Amino acid sequence: MSNPYQSFSGDRGNQFGGAGGYGGYDYHDTAGYGYQQPGNYGYQQSSSYGERQPGAWAGNPPGGAPAQPIDAMDIVGQSFKGYLKQPVPGMLAMLVHFIITFALLLVPSTAVGGIFAVMEENGTDIEPLVPTVGIPLMVVMGLVAFAYLFWLMANLFNGSRKIADGEQVTFRDYFRFAQLSGCAGVYACFFTLVMLGSIAGGFPGLILFALLWPAPVIKADNPDKPLMDCFREALNLVMENLGQSLLFILVCSLIASLLVFIPIVGFLAAYPIWALGMVLFTRAMQRRPAARWE
């Protein structure tokens, strides 16, 4: 059985469904992200994709006919297929991001350490400088590293969004700036909540991660959506598809963690594949179209 994020155009190759899609259905965008399936499902959505008509729930969209169930393992496979169709931009972007992260973390600390070493050799007491220079520098470096992480994740979701749309992704799609501030902000809030939950006992952090992980993806797909609406929709989507959502996030995160240990190539590919999987699964929960690869 095909998946709900599969496309509606059967004659456009890998764009929205490969050679076959949903049997030649046409995709109509009549209002924002709204669309209509004129075939078996009768799913009409006249407003933004984040809103549901009364009586709609996962597996039973407004129109009467049941939606196709989400298959977490199929989406994991599609994440690999979609990324491997055009892996070079994502790998190059991750390489540059890694170099920048390395420079942000090590260059300042190495420079300050070198200065302290020279001062100590000259007989200067550097102990008073530790609380006044060393600790504030570590705090600043930590904040810069986290800010860069949030921006990096927003860029990964942006590039993955284009792949999910069936478009050709470029290196530049992984290096956007001001236009991704909203997505980076949502990811910062998500990360902070998970960290606070982890500090509070570990298990609350895992629960928050499992329930709210689609929020940054929702913001990347709809930049005008308010922050709280992103988290509200993320919670609703996960609760409606709890079993498959937990299976997906567990398997996808595990595979990405294992890929990191493959020298060079694995590290550069792991996070773009992980991000693409999150975009595809979020769209599947939203019953929105996405490209499919054979």
N, C-alpha and C positions, 0 to 999 in steps of 0.2 A: 504493500500500500504506500502511495506517495505521501509526502509530508506537507503540512499546511504552509510552510514557507516556500514551497516550490512555486515555480512561476506559472504565468498564465499565457505565455506565448510560446508556441511549439515550433516556430520557424526562425528563431533567432540564435541558434547555436547555444552556447553556454549562458547567454543572457537570459535570466529568469527561467531557468528550467531545462537547459540543454535541448537535445533533439527529442522533443516529445512533450515536455512541460506537463500541463494539465490537459493535454489532448487538444491544444489549439485554442484555449480560451484567451480572450483579449483582456488586457489589463486597462481599466479606465480609472483615471484619477480625476475625480470631479470636484473635490474640495480638500486642499491640503494633502493629507495623507490618506484621505478617504478613498475607498475603492469598491468596486462591485464585481462579484463573481456571477456571471450570467448563467453558469451551468448548474451542476448538481447541488451546490451548497446554498445558493441564494443569499449569500452574505452581503449585506449592504451596510456601509458605514459612511454616513454623510458628514460627519464632523471630523475632528482630529482623531488620530489613531488611539490616543490615550483614553478616549471617552467611550463608554459602552452604552448602548441603548438599553432601556429598561427590560429586565428579564434576561439579559445576556450573561453567560458565564462560560468558562472554558469548556470546550467540548459541545457547546450548544449555542452557537452564535445566533443573533436575531435574524430570523428568516425561517426557522422551524426545523431545517435539516441539520443533523449533527455534523460537527467539524471532524476532520480526520485527527486521530490522536497524535501527540508529539512523541517522537522516537529519539530519545537522548543520544543513543549510540550512533544513530544515523547522522545526527548533527555533528557529533565528534568527527566522524569520517569525512563529512562535508567540509569541516574546518581545514583538514589536511589537504583535501583535493583543491579547495578554493585557493588556499595559500600557495600551494605548489604550482598552480597555473602561472603565477607571476611572483616568484619568491625574491627576486633580486632587490627591488626597491625596499622591501621591509628589512632584509638582512643588512643592506648598506646603512639604512637609517638606524638600526639597532647598534651597528658598529660605531657610528658617529655618536650616538647617544651614550654608549659605553665610554668612549674616549672623553667626552665632555664630563661625564660623571666622575671618571678617574681624576681628571684635572681639577674639578671642583673640590674633591675630597682631599687629594694628596698634595697638590701644589701649595696651598696655603700652610698646611701643617708642616710640610717639609721645609718651607722657607722660614717659618717661625722657629722650628727646631734647630735649623742651621744657625740662625741669629743667636738663639740661646746658647748653643754650643760655643760659638765664638766669644760671646760675653763671658761665659764661664772660664774659658781658657785665658782670658785677660784679667781674671780675678774678680769679676763682677758677681755679686751675689744675686742670683736669679730667682731665689725662692720667693721674694715678695712679688715677683711678676706673675707667678702661677695663678693666684686668685684674681689678679687685676687684668691680665692679658690672656693667659692660657685658657682658663675656664670660659670666659666670654667668647673667645675665638671658637672653642669647641661648640658652644651653643649656636653661634651664628652659622657655622659650617653645617650643623645638623639641620637647622631650619632651611638653609639653602638646598641641602640634599633632598629634604622632603618636598619642598616646592618644586624642585626639578622632577621628582618622581610623579607628582600630580600632573604636571605638564606633559611628561612622557606618556603616561597612561591615556591622557586625553588625545594625544596624537596617534597612539595605537588604535584607539576606537575610531578616530576619524579616518585613518587609512582602511580599517576593516569595514567601515560603513560603505566606502566606495566599492570595495570588493564585493560586498553583499548586494550592492546595487547592480552588479554586473559590469562595472566600469573598469577602465584601465587605470591602475593605481600608479602613482609616481613617487619618487623620493620626496618631493616637496609636500605630498599629502601627509607625511609623517613629521613635518616640521612647520606646522602652522602656529601662530602666536595668539594675537588678541582675540581672534574669533573663537578660540577654544577655552577662553577664560571661564566660561560658565561650566563646561564639562569638567575642567580641572577643579573648580570650586566644589562641584558635587562629589567628585572623587575624594577631595580633601575631607569633606564632611563624612563621607562613608568610611574612609580610612581612620579618621579620628574616633568615630563611634566604635569601630571594630577594636581599635587599640584600647580604648577605655574599657570596653567589655572584657578584653583579654586581661587587662590589669586587675579588673574586679574579680577575676577568678578563672579566666581562660574559657570556660564553657560559654558564658554569655557572649564573648567575642565571636565564637564559632556560630552561634545562633544568629547574631546580627549579620555576619557575613553571608550566611546561607539565605537569609530572608531579604536582604537589601542589595545584593550584588548587581541586579539589573539597572539600578538607578543611574550610574554614570553613562551607561549605554543609551538609556532613554533620553538623557540630556544631549548626548552626541547626535542622536537622530532628530531631535527636536529642540534646537537651541533656545527657542522662545518659551519653553515650558518652565514654570516656576520651580524652584528647588524643592519645596515641600511636595509639590505634585509629582515630581520624579520619584521621590521616596514612597509616596502613597501608592502610585501605580506599580512600582517595583514589588511592594509588599503584596498587593492584590494579585499580581501575576504569579508570584511564587506560590502563594497560598492556593491558587486555583490549579496549579500544576506541580504540587509539592513533591510528589514522588519522582517524576522525571527530572524536575529541577535539581533535586538533591543528587540524583544519579549523575546528571550531566556535570555539575560543578565538581563533584568528587572525582569522576573519571578524567575530566579535562584538566583539572589542577594536578592530578597525579601524573598524567602523561607529560604535561609541561614541566613538572619538577624533574622527571626522569630525562627529558630531552636536554635539560641544562647540563647534564654530565657528559653529553657527547662533545668532544673537543671542538671548540670554535663554532662549527656549524649549528650544533644543537642549541647553544646559548643564544645565537642570533635569531634562530627560528622559533624558539619556544614561546616567547611572549607574543609575537604577532599571531601565531596560530591560536593561542589561548584567547587573545582579544577577538579574533574573528569568530571563534566558537561562541563567545558571549554575545556578540552581535546577532549571529544567526539564531541562537536559541531564544534571545529576547524577542526577535521578530516572529519566531514561531509561536511564542506565547501570546503575542499581540495579534496573531492571525494576519500578519502583514507579509507581502511577497518578498522574496529574496532570490538571488541567483542560485542555480543548482548545477553541479558539475558531475559528469559521468566518468 
